[in-house]
Amino acid sequence: MYEGTPRTLFFRFAVPQVVGLLFNSVYTIVDGVFIGNRLGREAMAAAAVAVPLIEVLISVAIAAGSGAGVLIAVRLGAGDRAGARRLFNTAAWMLGGAGLLVALLGNLFLHPLARLLGATPEVLEMACAYLWFIVTFAPFQLFSFLLGGMARNDGRPRLAMTAMVLGAGSNILLDYVFMYPLDMGIRGAALATALGPIFSVLILLPHFLRRRGALYFAPFRPRLSDGRSILVCGVPSFMMEFSIGIVTFLYNLAIARCGYGELGLAAYLVIGYLMLILLTLFLGMAEGLQPVFSRFMATGERDRGLAMRRFSAKVFLGVGLVSCLLIFFSSRQFFLLFAPEDPVLVAFAAEKSIPYFCGFFLTGFNILMISWWQATRQTGRALCFSLLRSVALPPVLLLVLPLLLGREALWPCQSAADALTACLVIFSLVFRREPWYNQPIPGKPGQEMRI
């Protein structure tokens, strides 16, 4: 499964995850298309309120999945299938508890949550109607991502892709049924989004219930150290995905503070859909490559690992440049999907998308290197750069640049954050030696590797 050239491994692992995640992104984007065409600008602003929460849920699931995935790859590379299975079950129980907690607290504090996420009085009730389905079905959202990641680490990347594609397809169909024939309004859009992950889970579950690989559900003795290791190793992935929610939340606040109002929020929602597609490309490739990088770490294959990283960096930069060029010259056609009867909104979004995406071709390079450091157990370095591009630089730039240069300066802030991060990543690669794993895992199967 792990034999072949960098190109072969890239297409075997990264491409299926990209396809699956792109279809999974349709959950949110299709909602926007249907809501914009059926319900108008106010409903789009209400749906925008839920985007940060959805991204937080996805972030938590990806953190547990990738954190456990890195450790599981090391265990499987050492021949410790029982240890890998224990880590899988630990991650499943952790996410199960997190999902139930979100559902409980979300229902108890629905209105305060909507206000916290930026709902204005005009769209509060619609936002709450949308959020209720998201929080209530949160356990399925979490499990769909966890099981997909575990299937990849168990050598079934195509199964993970199939589950996400079919889940997204059900979302498209249900969006139409709930919003047009059944006329359920924004609740219909939210229900379709909530049901999609259930179909994905149902497709993935048989692999683990019928013990078709090394990972499956089984009784185990929980260890606090396993949960802690999963969380520590998964924090960089959490921050990469969570950054989407953080940036969305910060931009919502900045747009309101700078006086752009409902037009600005609705425009940023559709810009956010475009951002989601671009980030999904990069995150999908990075997540798909994680088992490969981690396996090379486990077996001590330094040269193959570095060759894989070089090839991947070229692909990430190439995809980023092509994507930015397409956005600059044809974003208006994309925005017309959401608001064909609102030329003011379309023109405003197309104008602001150019400064917003001007530096996004470097985003993929940053995500690749963060994923690389995480997969090779350089968690501190991965976390440092993940925090830099998501938590440290964007809030500072969003606060300072509009004050110094006027409110228009808020739009390129995320691109500026990624450009600064990329400069520091390159500096780190050139001037700081990497503690590369240059020997196989020592000792008996299951023994932790020292790096």
N, C-alpha and C positions, 0 to 999 in steps of 0.2 A: 504493500500500500504506500510505502514511503520511498520506493525506489524510483529513479528517473531524473531527468534534468530539471533545473529550476523552472523552466517553462512548463514541463509536464506536471510538476507538483502544483504550480500556480493554478493551472486550469483544473486540476483534480480537486483541489481544496478551496481555493479562493473564489472561483467563478460560481460554483453552486451556492455558496453562502451569499454572494452578491445578488444573484438572481432571487434567492429566497427573501432576503431583506428588502430588496426593491419592491417585490410584490407585497411584503408586509407593510411597507410604507404607504401602500395604497389604502390601508385602513383609514389613515388620517386624511390623505389627499382626496380620495373619493368622497368622503364626507364633505370636504370643502366645496367640491364641484357641485354636489347635489344641494347642499345648504345654500350656496351662492345663487344657484339658478332657481331654486324653489322658494327660498325664504328671504333672501336679500341680505343687505349689509349688516343689520343689527344682529341677525342670527349668526353671521360669520364672526362678528366680534364676540358673541357669547361662546362660540366653539373655540375661539382663540384662547379663552381663559383656561380651558382644560388641557391645552397642549403641554404646558410645563409639568403638570401632574402625570400625564401619560409618559412623558420622557423620564420622569423620576422612577416610575414603575419599571420601565424598560431598563433603566440604568441599574436598578437593584438586581434585576434578573440577570443581566449581562455580567455584573460584578461577581455574583455567586457562580455563574456558569463558567466564566473565564478563569476566575480564581481557582475553582475546583478543577477546571480543565487543565491548567498548567501543572498542578500537582498530580492529577491523574495520569497525564502523559509521562511524567517522570516515573511514577509507580509502574505503569505498564511497560515502559522501556526497561525497567529493572526486573520485570517478570513478577511483580507483586500484584497479582490480580485481586486478591482479597483486600489489600490496602486501597486499591483504586475503587473497589466496590464500596468500601466503607466511606470514602470521601464523597462518592456520588450520593449515597443515602443521607449523609450529613447535610449536603447542600439542598437536597429535596426537602428535608424536614425544616431547615432554616427558612426556605422560601415559602413553604406552606404556612408557617407561623406568621411570617411577614405579611402574606396575602390576607390572612384572616384579620390581622390587626388593622390593616388599611381599610378593609370592608367595614369593620366595627366602628373605628374612629371617624371614618369618612361619613358614615350615615349619621353619627351623633353630632358632628360639627360641620354639616354640609354648607350652610350659609356663611359661617365665618371662613371656611376654606375658600369658597368662591370669592369672597371679598379680598382675602389674602392674596389670591392669584390675580387680582386686578379687575374683577367684575365691577363695572359702574352700576349705579342704581337703575339705569335704563335697561340693562341686560341681565340684571341679577337673577331673576326668576328663570329665564331661559338658560343661563349658565348653570344654575343648580339642577335643572332638569337634565342637562347633558352630563353633569358630573356624577349624578346619582348612579347611572349605569356604569360609569368608569370605575367608581370605588367599589360598587357591589360585586362586579365581576373581576376585580383585581387579581384574585388567586389564579384564575385561568390565564390572564395576561402574563403573570410571572412564570407559570409553569410552561407555557408555550416556548418561551425563550430558553429556559433552563434545559428542557428536554431536547430542544434543537441543538444546543451547544454540546450536550452530552452525547447525542447521536453522532456528531462530527468527531468527537474524541474517541468514539467507539468504532470508527471506521465507516460510518454511514452518512457522509456529507449529502448524498443525493436524497436520502430519506428526509433529512432536515429541510432541504430545499423544497421537496414535494409538500411537506406539511405546511410550510409558510405560504407557498403558492396557492394551495387549495383553500387555506384559511382566508387569504386575501380575495380569492375568487368568490367565496361565499359572502364576503362583506359587500362586494360590488352588487351581487344579485339581491341581497337583503336590503341594501340601501334603496334600490329602486322600488322593491316591493313595499317596504315600510313607508317610504316618503311619497309615493305616487298612488298606487291602487289603494293602500290602507290609509294614506293621508295622516300619518302619525306625527308630522312636523319634526322638530329638532330631537324629540324623544326617539323617533324612528331611526334617525342617523346615529344617535348614541347607542341604541340597542344593536344595530348592525355591527358597529365597531366592537361592542362588548362580546358578541357571539362569535366573531371570527376566530379568536384564540381557542375557543372550545373545540372547534373542528380541527385545529392544528394539534391540540393535545390528544384528541381521539385517534389521530393518525399515528402519532409518535408512541403512544402508550404500549401497543402490542410488542414493540421491540424490547421494552424493558420488563414487561410482565411475563413474556414468554421466553425470556433469557436467551435472546438471539445473539448476544455479544458478551463481552467481559463485564459490562455494567448492567445491573438489574436490581429491582427492589428486593430486599432481603432483610431479615432481622439483623441488627448490629448493635454493638455496644458504643454509644456515643462518647466522644472524647472532646473535651473543651478545646484542647490544642488543635484538633482538626478544624473546628469552626473558626478559631482565631486565625489559623493559617490561610483558610479560604478567603476570609475577609481581607487580610493584609495583602494577599496576592491579587485579589480582585479589585482593590481600590483604584488603581490606574484606569482600568476599564470602566469602572463606575464613573469616574470623573470625565472620561472621554464622552460617554453617552450622556451623563448628567449635564455636561456643558451645554447641550442643546436646550435643555429646560432652563438652565441658569441664564443663558444668553437671551432666550425668549422672554423670561420674566423681567430681566433688567431692561431689555428694549421696550417692553410694554410700559414699564414705569417711566423710562426716559421719554418715550413718545408722548405720554400723557403730560409729563412735566414740561415738555417743550411746546405744548399747545397744539399738537397735530390732531387731537381728538379722535372721533370715530373713524374718520377717513384714514388716519395714520395707523390705527389698530387693525383695521380691515386690510390695509395695504401690507402691513407687516405680516399678517396671517398668510397671505398668498406668497409673499417673499419667503416666509418661513417654510412653506411647502417645497419651494425650489431648493432652499437650503437643506431641507430634509433629504431630498433626492441625492444631492451632492455628497452630504455626509454619510448617507447610507452606502454609497459606492465605496467610500474610503473605509468606513467601519466594517462593512461586509468583507472586503478584501483582507483587512487586518485580522478580523476574527477567524476567517477561514484559514489564514496562515498560522495561527497560534499553535495548532497541534503539530505542524511541521517544525516550527522553530523549537518548540518544547521537546519534540522527539530527538532532534539533533543535539539538544543540550543533554538529554538523557544518555545518548550513545557517544557523546564526545566528538561528533563529526564537525570540527571547526571549519574546515574548508568548504564543505557543502552548505553550512549555515551562512557563512559570509557571502557565498555566491548567490544564495537564495535572497539574501537581503539586498545585494546590489541589483539583481534583476527586478525585484519588487519595487525598489526606489525609482527605477526608470519608468515602470508602469504607472506608479502613483503620480509622478510628476507629469507624465504624458496625459493621463486621464484628467488631471486637474487643469492643465492648459486648454485642452479641447473643450472641457465643460465650461470654463470661463468664457471662451470665445463664443460658444453657442448661446450662453446667457446674454452676453453683450449685444448680440445681433438678432436674437429671436425670442427674448423673454416676453415681449408683448403678446405673442401668440399663446404662450402658456397661460398668462394671466387672463386672457379672454375666456378660457375654459371656466373660470370661476365667476366672472361678472360680465357676461356679454352685453348686458343692457346698462352697464355703468361705465361709460368711457372715461369719466373723471378718475375713478378708482384705478382703471387699467393704466391710464397715462401716468398717474402718480406712482404706482408700483413699478412700472417699467423705468421711470426716471431714477427712482431711488435704488433700484437693484444694481445699477452700474457701480456706484461707489461702494455698495454693500459687499459685492462679490469681487472687488478688484484684486484682492490678495488671497482669494480662496484656493488658487492653484498650489499654494504652499501648505494648505491645511492637511492634505493627504500625506505629505512627507512627514509632518509632525505626528500624525496618527500612526503611521507605520513605525516610526522610531519608538514611540511610546509603547506600542504593542510588542515590538522587538525586545525592548528592555524588560517588559513585564514577562514575556514568554521565557526569557533566559534568566529569570529570577533576580534581575537588577531592579527590584521593586522601588527602592528609594529614588533612583534616577527617573524611572517611569513616572512615579507620583509627582516628582518635582515639576517636570515639564507639563504633565497633565493639569496640575493646579495652575501653572503659569498661564496657559492659554485659555483657561476657563474661569477661574476664580480670582486670580490676581490682576491680570492686565485688563480684561474687558470692563469691570466696574470702574477702575481708575480712569480709563480712557473715556468711558461714557459720562463720567462726572466732570472731567477736566476739559476735554476738547470742545464740547458745546459752550462752556463758559468762556473759553478763550477765542474760539473761532465762529461762534454762532450755532444755532440749532441744527443747521445742515451738516455739521461735523459729526453728528451722532451716527450717521449711516455707515461710514467706513471704519468704525471703531473695531469691529470683530476682525476685519481683514488686517488692520494694523496690529492687533494682538497676535494673530497668527504669523505675520511677517517678522515681528520681533522675536517670537518664540523660535521660528525657523533659524534665525541668525544665531541664537543661543544654542540650539541643537547642533548646528554645524561647528560652532566653537567648541562644544563639548566633545564632538567626534574627533576633531583635529588635535586638541590640546590635552584631552584627558584619556588616559589609557583605560580600555574596557577590561574588567576582570573576567575574561572569556573562559568558558568551560572548556578546558583543553584536555580533559581526561574523562573516560567513562565513569559511570557510577561505581564507586568501590564497594567491595564487600558483598554481603548476601542480598538477595532480592528484598526490596522494601526499605533498605538503608537509605537515609536521606543523602543527597549529593551535596558536597561542600563546594561553594563557588565564591 
